[in-house]
Amino acid sequence: MNDFALDQPRKTGVFLFEDHKIARASFLCQTTAGKISTRAFLIFLEQKGWLASATEIERQAIQAGRNFSRLRFPPE
């Protein structure tokens, strides 16, 4: 992330995370980059019609032992 932030010319990017500790970490992103949780990304894909059910994928992941972040992007 540090290298990304220092690159010139600036790039557009998204940091995808699944861990609450990363989500709440106080690091700055360039104005051309953002942080998004796996859950929020799945919801975005569903809203675009590119994914049948974000909830079903989340359910399967939780059954397999994964822990999804409850953070939302964009924030409500």
Biotite code that builds the C-alpha atoms (Angstrom):
import biotite.structure as struc

atoms = struc.array([
    struc.Atom([0.000, 0.000, 0.000], chain_id="A", res_id=1, res_name="MET", atom_name="CA", element="C"),
    struc.Atom([2.870, 2.334, 0.744], chain_id="A", res_id=2, res_name="ASN", atom_name="CA", element="C"),
    struc.Atom([4.381, 1.819, -2.703], chain_id="A", res_id=3, res_name="ASP", atom_name="CA", element="C"),
    struc.Atom([0.985, 2.401, -4.277], chain_id="A", res_id=4, res_name="PHE", atom_name="CA", element="C"),
    struc.Atom([0.587, 5.654, -2.375], chain_id="A", res_id=5, res_name="ALA", atom_name="CA", element="C"),
    struc.Atom([4.004, 6.875, -3.495], chain_id="A", res_id=6, res_name="LEU", atom_name="CA", element="C"),
    struc.Atom([3.695, 5.917, -7.176], chain_id="A", res_id=7, res_name="ASP", atom_name="CA", element="C"),
    struc.Atom([3.833, 8.755, -9.651], chain_id="A", res_id=8, res_name="GLN", atom_name="CA", element="C"),
    struc.Atom([1.780, 9.361, -11.635], chain_id="A", res_id=9, res_name="PRO", atom_name="CA", element="C"),
    struc.Atom([-0.967, 8.407, -9.217], chain_id="A", res_id=10, res_name="ARG", atom_name="CA", element="C"),
    struc.Atom([-2.965, 5.297, -9.972], chain_id="A", res_id=11, res_name="LYS", atom_name="CA", element="C"),
    struc.Atom([-6.606, 4.474, -9.333], chain_id="A", res_id=12, res_name="THR", atom_name="CA", element="C"),
    struc.Atom([-7.117, 1.554, -6.980], chain_id="A", res_id=13, res_name="GLY", atom_name="CA", element="C"),
    struc.Atom([-9.262, -0.229, -4.444], chain_id="A", res_id=14, res_name="VAL", atom_name="CA", element="C"),
    struc.Atom([-7.957, -2.095, -1.375], chain_id="A", res_id=15, res_name="PHE", atom_name="CA", element="C"),
    struc.Atom([-10.184, -5.093, -0.747], chain_id="A", res_id=16, res_name="LEU", atom_name="CA", element="C"),
    struc.Atom([-10.085, -6.426, 2.824], chain_id="A", res_id=17, res_name="PHE", atom_name="CA", element="C"),
    struc.Atom([-11.905, -8.926, 4.979], chain_id="A", res_id=18, res_name="GLU", atom_name="CA", element="C"),
    struc.Atom([-10.323, -8.275, 8.369], chain_id="A", res_id=19, res_name="ASP", atom_name="CA", element="C"),
    struc.Atom([-11.780, -5.744, 10.839], chain_id="A", res_id=20, res_name="HIS", atom_name="CA", element="C"),
    struc.Atom([-8.293, -4.863, 12.055], chain_id="A", res_id=21, res_name="LYS", atom_name="CA", element="C"),
    struc.Atom([-7.284, -3.779, 8.554], chain_id="A", res_id=22, res_name="ILE", atom_name="CA", element="C"),
    struc.Atom([-10.557, -1.972, 7.980], chain_id="A", res_id=23, res_name="ALA", atom_name="CA", element="C"),
    struc.Atom([-10.155, 0.117, 11.099], chain_id="A", res_id=24, res_name="ARG", atom_name="CA", element="C"),
    struc.Atom([-6.432, 0.715, 10.666], chain_id="A", res_id=25, res_name="ALA", atom_name="CA", element="C"),
    struc.Atom([-5.641, 4.378, 10.375], chain_id="A", res_id=26, res_name="SER", atom_name="CA", element="C"),
    struc.Atom([-3.860, 4.546, 7.074], chain_id="A", res_id=27, res_name="PHE", atom_name="CA", element="C"),
    struc.Atom([-4.398, 7.130, 4.411], chain_id="A", res_id=28, res_name="LEU", atom_name="CA", element="C"),
    struc.Atom([-5.337, 6.283, 0.871], chain_id="A", res_id=29, res_name="CYS", atom_name="CA", element="C"),
    struc.Atom([-4.775, 8.531, -2.084], chain_id="A", res_id=30, res_name="GLN", atom_name="CA", element="C"),
    struc.Atom([-7.852, 10.372, -3.268], chain_id="A", res_id=31, res_name="THR", atom_name="CA", element="C"),
    struc.Atom([-7.802, 7.924, -6.198], chain_id="A", res_id=32, res_name="THR", atom_name="CA", element="C"),
    struc.Atom([-7.982, 4.872, -3.919], chain_id="A", res_id=33, res_name="ALA", atom_name="CA", element="C"),
    struc.Atom([-10.486, 3.493, -1.471], chain_id="A", res_id=34, res_name="GLY", atom_name="CA", element="C"),
    struc.Atom([-10.954, 0.736, 1.101], chain_id="A", res_id=35, res_name="LYS", atom_name="CA", element="C"),
    struc.Atom([-13.807, -1.738, 0.712], chain_id="A", res_id=36, res_name="ILE", atom_name="CA", element="C"),
    struc.Atom([-14.792, -4.899, 2.560], chain_id="A", res_id=37, res_name="SER", atom_name="CA", element="C"),
    struc.Atom([-15.362, -8.220, 0.846], chain_id="A", res_id=38, res_name="THR", atom_name="CA", element="C"),
    struc.Atom([-18.994, -8.073, 1.958], chain_id="A", res_id=39, res_name="ARG", atom_name="CA", element="C"),
    struc.Atom([-19.548, -4.620, 0.482], chain_id="A", res_id=40, res_name="ALA", atom_name="CA", element="C"),
    struc.Atom([-17.869, -5.680, -2.768], chain_id="A", res_id=41, res_name="PHE", atom_name="CA", element="C"),
    struc.Atom([-20.158, -8.708, -3.048], chain_id="A", res_id=42, res_name="LEU", atom_name="CA", element="C"),
    struc.Atom([-23.208, -6.484, -2.452], chain_id="A", res_id=43, res_name="ILE", atom_name="CA", element="C"),
    struc.Atom([-21.966, -4.107, -5.156], chain_id="A", res_id=44, res_name="PHE", atom_name="CA", element="C"),
    struc.Atom([-21.592, -7.012, -7.602], chain_id="A", res_id=45, res_name="LEU", atom_name="CA", element="C"),
    struc.Atom([-25.123, -8.171, -6.778], chain_id="A", res_id=46, res_name="GLU", atom_name="CA", element="C"),
    struc.Atom([-26.553, -4.664, -7.252], chain_id="A", res_id=47, res_name="GLN", atom_name="CA", element="C"),
    struc.Atom([-24.900, -4.477, -10.675], chain_id="A", res_id=48, res_name="LYS", atom_name="CA", element="C"),
    struc.Atom([-26.465, -7.819, -11.617], chain_id="A", res_id=49, res_name="GLY", atom_name="CA", element="C"),
    struc.Atom([-23.060, -9.494, -11.930], chain_id="A", res_id=50, res_name="TRP", atom_name="CA", element="C"),
    struc.Atom([-23.716, -11.853, -8.998], chain_id="A", res_id=51, res_name="LEU", atom_name="CA", element="C"),
    struc.Atom([-26.908, -13.754, -8.175], chain_id="A", res_id=52, res_name="ALA", atom_name="CA", element="C"),
    struc.Atom([-26.725, -13.512, -4.358], chain_id="A", res_id=53, res_name="SER", atom_name="CA", element="C"),
    struc.Atom([-24.153, -11.856, -2.123], chain_id="A", res_id=54, res_name="ALA", atom_name="CA", element="C"),
    struc.Atom([-25.945, -13.317, 0.891], chain_id="A", res_id=55, res_name="THR", atom_name="CA", element="C"),
    struc.Atom([-25.593, -16.868, -0.424], chain_id="A", res_id=56, res_name="GLU", atom_name="CA", element="C"),
    struc.Atom([-21.852, -16.458, -0.988], chain_id="A", res_id=57, res_name="ILE", atom_name="CA", element="C"),
    struc.Atom([-21.490, -14.946, 2.485], chain_id="A", res_id=58, res_name="GLU", atom_name="CA", element="C"),
    struc.Atom([-23.494, -17.816, 4.021], chain_id="A", res_id=59, res_name="ARG", atom_name="CA", element="C"),
    struc.Atom([-21.301, -20.415, 2.317], chain_id="A", res_id=60, res_name="GLN", atom_name="CA", element="C"),
    struc.Atom([-18.131, -18.605, 3.410], chain_id="A", res_id=61, res_name="ALA", atom_name="CA", element="C"),
    struc.Atom([-19.311, -18.374, 7.027], chain_id="A", res_id=62, res_name="ILE", atom_name="CA", element="C"),
    struc.Atom([-20.175, -22.085, 7.009], chain_id="A", res_id=63, res_name="GLN", atom_name="CA", element="C"),
    struc.Atom([-16.620, -22.708, 5.800], chain_id="A", res_id=64, res_name="ALA", atom_name="CA", element="C"),
    struc.Atom([-15.255, -20.774, 8.792], chain_id="A", res_id=65, res_name="GLY", atom_name="CA", element="C"),
    struc.Atom([-14.724, -17.282, 7.325], chain_id="A", res_id=66, res_name="ARG", atom_name="CA", element="C"),
    struc.Atom([-15.577, -14.128, 9.285], chain_id="A", res_id=67, res_name="ASN", atom_name="CA", element="C"),
    struc.Atom([-16.919, -11.300, 7.152], chain_id="A", res_id=68, res_name="PHE", atom_name="CA", element="C"),
    struc.Atom([-16.484, -7.667, 8.103], chain_id="A", res_id=69, res_name="SER", atom_name="CA", element="C"),
    struc.Atom([-19.707, -5.864, 9.048], chain_id="A", res_id=70, res_name="ARG", atom_name="CA", element="C"),
    struc.Atom([-18.396, -2.526, 7.834], chain_id="A", res_id=71, res_name="LEU", atom_name="CA", element="C"),
    struc.Atom([-20.190, -0.910, 4.914], chain_id="A", res_id=72, res_name="ARG", atom_name="CA", element="C"),
    struc.Atom([-18.844, 0.977, 1.958], chain_id="A", res_id=73, res_name="PHE", atom_name="CA", element="C"),
    struc.Atom([-19.856, 3.571, 1.324], chain_id="A", res_id=74, res_name="PRO", atom_name="CA", element="C"),
    struc.Atom([-20.657, 4.189, 5.004], chain_id="A", res_id=75, res_name="PRO", atom_name="CA", element="C"),
    struc.Atom([-24.362, 4.443, 5.794], chain_id="A", res_id=76, res_name="GLU", atom_name="CA", element="C"),
])
